[in-house]
């Protein structure tokens, strides 16, 4: 790109990229005419256990082969090799999948080493490798006073976040991460490199804006429109457990409708340390933010009040939990590192009534251990100004906020009760919410996931899948399927390859 800056984001990927591994480049276990390239790791190789490790320690999966790809051609070679050997493909970048959808017993194609960031500050554009993690990306963009709206967990991969939508503390100001996505480079089911833009394969770009990962191809780079950012302010309010009902009632009628520059979260916990807590980021000053918080201040007397002026990058570091002594700012408990957890989600399109609020309180009281969290993230603002059919992310329009039911534990003996708590909490809340769910918080217990994740977008996603992956090469337990062969349109157009690598 003109006047671009290329930044390698290696600082935060030491744990994820299995640095120091003894890679095996010799002939893999399967005999094949295709050639694998990149860093190939198999059972028995030094570092195999680190290479297969997942963020969610609930799962212990042993792939037959892991291909760490350094180039798009490596990805294409891995896809062709898998097809030649009839090996199931699992696609991975940041390893943050809540369920084991990015890993399995076949071949794992890992793009974490595709970690370049090329910035064009004059045109406010960036081309980002699919393996880049969020905090290194924010740090690189900050040097130009720019950012892309994304999540708060520092090690989440940009590709997976974007493909599922991408919510964060700038969402009400700038929209979801996928709303800033301009183009995608992808390896398709034939192992060919293709491009998706507004004019080239536009239906694929539409699907990549919220249609989830692992269904259409393997993304190798993403092009984003960037947003100027500088001084911001943040807040943190903490109340006692007995204030839960009054605070929640006030928050849900205020947070989705307040100034678009403010994105607010509300956390309800079974832990007595901070049972009711709200945090938020405002792209303005603390002097402007303070009166905006009045509806929460009137709801109940907070025992902790913190409203500070800061820079965007310092706020990002605090929310990520990487500032020494500031761990209380973590937006999510699992930001501290890998853990055993079960999460599931909902969306609210109307305020919870007294019965709904009481159900949340009762579910927290019923938690088998004091590590349950119910997180509410405010929508509205820029998120809801985009029509629901403009992207594959369908939770817009009248959506007030999302809910995430989260449970974390250490002992394996607690797993059954903790998983059951999360699943039963979602079931208990069904009368009060929309029945929708966020694809970036996948839950294998959701039976109607097609409707819950994608709503009216699902049928169009099936059409895109049928065009770009008719043989269902890229699939997992909740991936978009192609249309049955007997239902396919005879004039269905083909995809437009960008580059066909040498075979």
NORNORUR-V579645 format. One record per residue. N is the residue number from 1. RES is the residue in one small letter. OMEGA is omega in whole degrees, 0 to 359 (999 if undefined). BURIAL is 1 if it has 24 or more other ideal C-beta (glycine too) atoms within 12 Angstrom, else 0. Layout:
BEGIN
n res omega burial
N RES OMEGA BURIAL
N RES OMEGA BURIAL
END
This chain:
BEGIN
n res omega burial
1 x 181 0
2 x 180 0
3 x 183 0
4 x 175 0
5 x 180 0
6 x 183 0
7 x 176 1
8 x 185 0
9 x 185 1
10 x 188 1
11 x 186 1
12 x 184 1
13 x 182 1
14 x 181 0
15 x 188 0
16 x 189 1
17 x 179 1
18 x 180 1
19 x 180 0
20 x 183 0
21 x 173 1
22 x 187 0
23 x 179 1
24 x 178 1
25 x 180 0
26 x 184 0
27 x 183 0
28 x 183 1
29 x 180 0
30 x 174 0
31 x 189 0
32 x 173 0
33 x 179 0
34 x 184 1
35 x 174 1
36 x 175 1
37 x 185 1
38 x 181 1
39 x 188 1
40 x 183 1
41 x 182 1
42 x 173 1
43 x 183 0
44 x 176 0
45 x 175 1
46 x 181 0
47 x 181 1
48 x 182 1
49 x 176 0
50 x 182 0
51 x 183 1
52 x 185 1
53 x 178 1
54 x 176 1
55 x 179 1
56 x 185 1
57 x 174 0
58 x 192 1
59 x 180 1
60 x 187 0
61 x 182 1
62 x 178 0
63 x 176 1
64 x 181 1
65 x 176 1
66 x 179 1
67 x 174 1
68 x 188 1
69 x 178 1
70 x 180 1
71 x 176 1
72 x 178 1
73 x 175 1
74 x 180 1
75 x 179 1
76 x 178 1
77 x 180 1
78 x 178 1
79 x 180 1
80 x 178 1
81 x 180 1
82 x 180 1
83 x 180 1
84 x 184 1
85 x 180 0
86 x 181 0
87 x 176 1
88 x 181 1
89 x 173 1
90 x 186 1
91 x 186 1
92 x 172 1
93 x 184 1
94 x 178 1
95 x 185 1
96 x 179 1
97 x 182 1
98 x 177 1
99 x 183 1
100 x 181 1
101 x 181 1
102 x 179 1
103 x 180 1
104 x 187 1
105 x 177 0
106 x 178 1
107 x 173 1
108 x 176 1
109 x 187 1
110 x 184 1
111 x 185 1
112 x 180 1
113 x 173 1
114 x 195 1
115 x 178 1
116 x 174 1
117 x 180 1
118 x 189 1
119 x 172 1
120 x 186 1
121 x 181 1
122 x 180 0
123 x 180 0
124 x 179 1
125 x 174 1
126 x 171 1
127 x 191 1
128 x 176 1
129 x 185 1
130 x 180 1
131 x 184 1
132 x 176 1
133 x 191 1
134 x 185 1
135 x 175 1
136 x 177 1
137 x 179 1
138 x 180 1
139 x 180 1
140 x 181 1
141 x 182 1
142 x 180 1
143 x 177 0
144 x 182 1
145 x 184 0
146 x 175 1
147 x 168 1
148 x 182 1
149 x 181 1
150 x 185 1
151 x 184 1
152 x 181 1
153 x 192 1
154 x 186 1
155 x 174 1
156 x 179 1
157 x 183 1
158 x 184 1
159 x 180 1
160 x 179 1
161 x 184 1
162 x 184 1
163 x 179 1
164 x 181 1
165 x 175 1
166 x 179 1
167 x 177 1
168 x 187 1
169 x 170 1
170 x 188 1
171 x 181 1
172 x 178 1
173 x 188 1
174 x 182 1
175 x 178 1
176 x 178 1
177 x 182 1
178 x 179 1
179 x 176 1
180 x 181 1
181 x 182 1
182 x 183 1
183 x 179 1
184 x 167 1
185 x 190 1
186 x 169 1
187 x 186 1
188 x 187 1
189 x 176 1
190 x 185 1
191 x 180 1
192 x 178 1
193 x 179 1
194 x 181 1
195 x 175 1
196 x 177 1
197 x 177 1
198 x 182 0
199 x 180 0
200 x 185 0
201 x 184 1
202 x 179 1
203 x 176 1
204 x 176 1
205 x 177 1
206 x 181 1
207 x 180 1
208 x 176 1
209 x 173 1
210 x 182 1
211 x 177 1
212 x 180 1
213 x 174 1
214 x 182 1
215 x 193 1
216 x 183 1
217 x 181 1
218 x 181 1
219 x 177 1
220 x 174 1
221 x 181 1
222 x 176 1
223 x 184 1
224 x 163 1
225 x 184 1
226 x 183 1
227 x 178 1
228 x 181 0
229 x 180 1
230 x 179 0
231 x 177 1
232 x 170 1
233 x 181 1
234 x 175 1
235 x 173 1
236 x 178 1
237 x 180 1
238 x 179 1
239 x 175 1
240 x 183 0
241 x 182 1
242 x 179 0
243 x 187 1
244 x 186 1
245 x 183 1
246 x 179 1
247 x 180 1
248 x 178 1
249 x 180 1
250 x 184 1
251 x 186 1
252 x 178 1
253 x 181 1
254 x 191 1
255 x 180 1
256 x 188 1
257 x 182 1
258 x 179 1
259 x 183 1
260 x 180 1
261 x 183 1
262 x 172 1
263 x 188 1
264 x 175 1
265 x 176 1
266 x 181 1
267 x 176 1
268 x 187 1
269 x 172 1
270 x 177 1
271 x 180 1
272 x 185 0
273 x 178 0
274 x 189 1
275 x 179 1
276 x 186 1
277 x 174 1
278 x 175 1
279 x 179 1
280 x 178 1
281 x 184 1
282 x 180 1
283 x 177 1
284 x 186 1
285 x 176 0
286 x 178 1
287 x 176 0
288 x 184 0
289 x 188 1
290 x 179 0
291 x 178 0
292 x 182 1
293 x 185 1
294 x 179 0
295 x 176 1
296 x 180 1
297 x 180 1
298 x 185 0
299 x 180 1
300 x 181 1
301 x 180 0
302 x 178 1
303 x 174 0
304 x 177 0
305 x 178 0
306 x 176 1
307 x 188 1
308 x 167 1
309 x 181 1
310 x 172 1
311 x 181 0
312 x 184 1
313 x 177 1
314 x 176 1
315 x 179 1
316 x 179 1
317 x 180 1
318 x 179 1
319 x 178 1
320 x 179 1
321 x 182 1
322 x 177 1
323 x 180 0
324 x 179 0
325 x 183 0
326 x 184 1
327 x 180 0
328 x 181 0
329 x 182 1
330 x 180 1
331 x 180 1
332 x 182 1
333 x 184 1
334 x 174 1
335 x 180 1
336 x 181 0
337 x 182 1
338 x 184 1
339 x 169 1
340 x 182 1
341 x 173 1
342 x 180 1
343 x 173 1
344 x 192 1
345 x 176 1
346 x 169 1
347 x 177 1
348 x 176 1
349 x 172 1
350 x 180 0
351 x 174 1
352 x 174 1
353 x 183 0
354 x 180 0
355 x 178 0
356 x 178 1
357 x 178 1
358 x 178 0
359 x 177 1
360 x 180 1
361 x 181 1
362 x 179 0
363 x 175 1
364 x 179 1
365 x 182 0
366 x 181 1
367 x 183 1
368 x 174 1
369 x 185 1
370 x 178 1
371 x 177 1
372 x 178 1
373 x 169 1
374 x 184 1
375 x 177 1
376 x 182 1
377 x 185 1
378 x 173 1
379 x 187 1
380 x 179 1
381 x 184 1
382 x 180 1
383 x 187 1
384 x 177 1
385 x 178 0
386 x 180 1
387 x 184 0
388 x 181 1
389 x 181 0
390 x 176 1
391 x 178 1
392 x 177 1
393 x 191 1
394 x 186 1
395 x 182 1
396 x 176 1
397 x 183 1
398 x 180 0
399 x 177 1
400 x 181 1
401 x 174 1
402 x 173 1
403 x 175 1
404 x 179 1
405 x 191 1
406 x 176 1
407 x 182 1
408 x 180 1
409 x 181 1
410 x 184 0
411 x 177 0
412 x 180 0
413 x 180 0
414 x 191 1
415 x 185 1
416 x 181 0
417 x 182 0
418 x 176 1
419 x 180 1
420 x 180 1
421 x 182 1
422 x 181 1
423 x 181 1
424 x 177 1
425 x 177 1
426 x 179 1
427 x 181 0
428 x 182 1
429 x 185 1
430 x 181 1
431 x 190 0
432 x 185 1
433 x 189 1
434 x 187 1
435 x 177 1
436 x 178 1
437 x 183 1
438 x 185 1
439 x 177 1
440 x 171 1
441 x 188 1
442 x 181 1
443 x 182 1
444 x 178 1
445 x 179 1
446 x 184 1
447 x 182 0
448 x 186 0
449 x 181 1
450 x 179 1
451 x 183 0
452 x 181 1
453 x 196 1
454 x 178 1
455 x 183 1
456 x 179 0
457 x 191 1
458 x 183 1
459 x 178 0
460 x 177 1
461 x 177 1
462 x 178 1
463 x 178 1
464 x 178 1
465 x 182 1
466 x 180 1
467 x 189 1
468 x 179 1
469 x 185 1
470 x 180 1
471 x 177 0
472 x 177 1
473 x 180 1
474 x 183 1
475 x 171 1
476 x 189 1
477 x 180 1
478 x 176 1
479 x 177 1
480 x 180 1
481 x 170 1
482 x 176 1
483 x 174 0
484 x 186 0
485 x 182 0
486 x 182 0
487 x 184 0
488 x 180 0
489 x 183 0
490 x 182 0
491 x 181 0
492 x 184 0
493 x 176 0
494 x 178 0
495 x 182 1
496 x 182 0
497 x 177 1
498 x 179 1
499 x 174 0
500 x 182 0
501 x 177 1
502 x 182 0
503 x 999 0
END
